Every structure is written in C-alpha cells, then in structure tokens.
Amino acid sequence: MNGIIYVNKPKGFTSFDVCNKLKRVLNVKKIGHTGTLDPNATGVLVIMLNKAVKCNQFLLNSNKEYIAELQLGIKTTTKDIWGDVMAEEPYQIPANHEIEAVLKSFLGKQTQIPPMTSAIKVNGKKLYELQRANIEIEPPKREIEIMDIELLEVNDSIKFRVLVSKGTYIRSLCEDIAAKLGSLGCMKSLIRTKVNNVTLKDCFTLEDIINGNYTLHSIYDILKDEYYMHETDDVDHIKQGKRIRVNSNEDVIMVTHNHEVLAAYQRVDEYTYKSKRGLF
C-alpha cells in the first residue's frame, strides 16, 4: 500500500499518535505526516504510506488555512490556553473594526518568533527539549507570509480565519495580535481547515479509516499539479540515478513510468537533469 490519506485529526491525539494507530490498522511498514498538529488542535493531516514517505520534502511547501480563537487577558508558557499561566490582566474586547484593522496589518511577508514548544532545532537540540531542560535561548526568527486573514466572530474570544505559508505558528500569531490590540493573549482553539487544495471535506476520521472507508491517493496524483511529469520507458536508467536530458525550464521535475513516480530530478543546465531523490 503506497500513497496518501487525508485525515481529520481528532483532539487529544498527537500527529505521532495518528501515525502509530494507522500503521497498525493499515499494516504498513513506513508512515509519516507533513506538518505537525498539536494534540489540542484538529483538522487536516496529510498521512504518507510506505513509498510516499520518500516524497515528504516535495510535499512540505504547502500553504495552510486555519480557524483560530484568540483569548485576551492571559499569557502562558506555550502561547496557548493549555500552558502554565505566566500573567493575567483585565481586558475589554475591542470594537470589530479595530480588530479587523489589526488583523489586516499582519498581511504579507514578515518574520516571526516561534514558540519554545516547537520542534525547531538550535545547535542540534529541539526548542521544546531546551525548554524542558530550563535552558533559556532566543528562538531564531523565521520568514513567513500571511496571504489572507478574516475576522469571523467576536464573543468572549476572537475567532478568525487565516491563510499562511509553511512554518507559520498560529500560537505566536495569536500572541502578536493580542499585543497589537494592547493586551496579553494566547490561542484558545485551532482547526486546520486546508493544506494547499485539500480541505476538511476531503478528509476521513480515524473511525472511517478503521472501518475501511477512505480514499488512498496515488503519489502521481498528488504531485502532478505541482511538478512537471516526464514520462520514460528507460526505468533502469532512472533507478541507476543516471542523468537525463529534458526540454523543461523547471528546477525540479518528476520522472515517471506508467503513472508511477520513479524519481525527482534537479536541473543542472539548460536541458540536463541529475537525480535528486529516488522515489521507487
């Protein structure tokens, strides 16, 4: 079984938990996911099975859409409502037009400081490992982009929809939005509603998959919209990693045989490509 399944991750499961469970249910040797979701977050999780795991690096450049809730008046160690409280203060929800103006101010490319609970590595150590060891460092800033942001609802908290580039931390965004509103703040809830063109409607629950009700997407179908597909009959040539000549301007292409992806190839010069990663 090789391919990709779109899962609607339930609350209370880590992304690793989902992989572990599906590995047993589907009886596969290799399994992985693209883009971790926190245990208390729900929504779209892209699961790769067997050969598809090799495609991980070619699936990561994904824009993601979320629906998030921001709770004002509280600051926590994890930048979300489930962390230890560091500070609290009285707050008043601003008028809708004020909130909308602040949200729109985050549109575009910018730098962001990730939370210490993230898996970003510094000197070979993950940030959350450093935090657990009580080692204080300044997390490295990351380049991100916010393509769209929209206020959805205002009650005791602020609910908004946001479309972001890979590597964007919504917990950090929530804290930054609160600061611009003149308050402390943290993330109260999070749903990932979209990864590229994959929406929640395309996803299956764990129960669905356990009961055999799911769609397995081929590696070819997943990659064909993102990459130029070069069909070849010389399978041995590709499996040996030899260079090829292709009339293409793309930096990276996929080499295929009968709709099976064999390898990713990198452009060397005008028509020459070298093997970047075998995917057979």
Residue pairs with C-beta under 8 A, 6 or more apart in sequence:
1 26
1 27
1 28
1 49
1 50
1 216
2 49
2 50
2 51
2 52
2 218
2 219
3 49
3 52
3 216
3 217
3 218
3 219
4 46
4 47
4 48
4 49
4 52
4 216
4 217
4 219
4 222
5 22
5 47
5 49
5 204
5 209
5 214
5 215
5 216
5 217
6 44
6 45
6 46
6 47
6 198
6 202
6 203
6 204
6 215
6 217
7 18
7 22
7 44
7 45
7 46
7 47
7 203
7 204
7 205
7 206
7 209
8 42
8 43
8 44
8 45
8 200
8 203
8 204
8 205
9 15
9 18
9 37
9 41
9 42
9 43
9 44
9 45
9 192
10 42
10 205
10 206
11 39
11 40
11 41
11 42
12 39
12 40
13 21
13 39
13 206
14 36
14 38
14 39
15 33
15 36
15 37
15 45
17 39
18 33
18 45
18 47
18 206
19 31
19 32
19 33
19 47
21 206
22 28
22 31
22 47
22 206
22 209
23 31
25 209
25 210
26 49
26 209
28 49
28 50
29 50
30 49
30 50
30 51
30 53
31 47
31 48
31 49
31 50
31 53
32 47
32 48
32 53
32 56
33 45
33 46
33 47
33 48
34 46
34 48
34 56
34 59
34 60
34 62
34 195
35 45
35 46
35 60
35 62
35 64
35 166
35 192
35 195
36 119
37 43
37 45
37 190
37 192
38 80
38 190
40 80
40 82
40 189
40 190
41 189
41 190
41 191
41 192
42 190
42 191
42 192
43 66
43 190
43 191
43 192
43 193
43 200
43 203
44 64
44 192
44 193
44 194
44 195
44 198
44 199
44 200
44 202
44 203
45 192
45 203
46 59
46 62
46 195
46 198
48 55
48 56
48 59
49 216
51 219
51 279
51 280
52 219
52 222
54 277
54 278
54 279
55 219
55 222
55 223
55 261
55 279
57 277
58 223
58 226
58 227
58 252
58 264
58 277
59 222
59 223
60 166
61 166
62 166
62 195
62 196
63 147
63 163
63 164
63 165
63 166
63 194
63 195
63 196
64 163
64 164
64 166
64 168
64 192
64 194
64 195
65 161
65 162
65 163
65 164
65 192
65 193
65 194
65 195
66 161
66 162
66 164
66 170
66 190
66 191
66 192
66 193
67 152
67 159
67 160
67 161
67 190
67 191
67 193
68 159
68 160
68 162
68 170
68 173
68 174
68 187
68 188
68 189
68 190
68 191
69 157
69 158
69 159
69 187
69 188
69 189
69 190
70 157
70 158
70 159
70 160
70 174
70 177
70 178
70 185
70 186
70 187
70 188
71 81
71 156
71 157
71 185
71 186
71 187
71 188
72 91
72 93
72 157
72 158
72 178
72 181
72 183
72 184
72 185
73 88
73 89
73 90
73 91
73 183
73 184
73 185
74 81
74 85
74 87
74 88
74 184
74 185
74 186
75 85
75 86
75 87
75 88
75 175
75 184
75 185
75 186
76 82
76 83
76 84
76 85
76 86
76 186
77 83
77 84
77 86
77 116
77 117
77 131
78 84
78 115
78 116
78 117
78 171
78 186
79 115
79 117
79 169
79 171
79 172
79 174
79 175
79 186
79 187
80 171
80 174
80 186
80 187
80 188
80 190
81 186
81 187
81 188
81 189
83 117
83 186
87 184
88 184
89 183
89 184
91 183
91 184
93 154
93 156
93 158
94 102
94 181
96 151
96 154
98 181
99 151
99 154
99 158
99 181
100 151
102 177
102 180
102 181
103 149
103 150
103 151
103 160
103 177
104 149
105 180
106 146
106 149
106 173
106 176
106 177
107 146
107 147
107 148
107 149
108 145
108 146
109 143
109 144
109 145
110 143
110 144
110 145
110 146
111 141
111 142
111 143
111 144
112 141
112 142
112 144
112 168
112 169
112 172
112 173
112 176
113 138
113 139
113 141
113 142
113 172
114 120
114 127
114 139
114 140
114 142
114 169
114 172
115 127
115 139
115 169
115 171
115 172
116 127
116 128
116 130
116 131
116 139
117 127
117 128
117 131
117 171
118 126
118 127
118 128
118 139
118 169
119 126
119 127
119 128
120 126
120 127
120 139
120 140
120 142
121 127
122 130
122 137
122 139
122 140
127 137
127 139
130 137
142 167
143 167
144 164
144 165
144 167
144 168
145 164
145 165
145 168
146 162
146 163
146 164
146 165
146 168
146 173
147 163
147 164
147 165
148 161
148 162
148 163
149 160
149 161
149 162
149 163
150 160
150 161
150 162
151 158
151 159
151 160
152 159
152 160
152 161
153 159
157 188
158 177
161 193
162 170
162 173
163 194
164 170
164 173
170 187
170 190
171 186
171 187
174 185
174 186
174 187
175 185
175 186
175 187
177 185
178 184
178 185
178 186
179 185
191 200
193 199
193 200
194 200
197 225
204 213
204 214
204 215
208 214
218 259
219 260
219 261
219 279
220 229
220 256
220 259
220 260
220 261
223 229
223 254
223 261
224 254
227 250
227 252
227 253
227 254
227 264
228 248
228 250
228 253
228 254
229 253
229 254
229 256
229 261
230 244
230 246
230 248
230 253
230 254
230 255
230 256
230 265
231 256
231 257
232 238
232 244
232 255
232 256
232 257
232 262
233 257
235 257
235 262
237 244
238 244
238 255
238 257
238 262
238 263
238 275
238 280
239 262
239 263
239 278
239 280
241 263
241 275
241 278
242 275
243 268
243 272
243 273
243 274
243 275
244 255
244 265
244 272
244 273
245 271
245 272
245 273
246 253
246 265
246 271
246 273
247 271
248 267
248 273
250 267
251 266
251 267
252 264
252 265
252 266
252 267
252 276
253 264
253 265
253 267
253 273
254 261
254 263
254 264
254 265
254 279
255 261
255 262
255 263
255 264
255 265
256 262
260 280
261 279
261 280
262 278
262 279
262 280
263 275
263 276
263 277
263 278
263 279
263 280
264 275
264 276
264 277
264 279
265 273
265 274
265 275
265 276
266 273
266 274
266 275
266 276
267 273
268 274
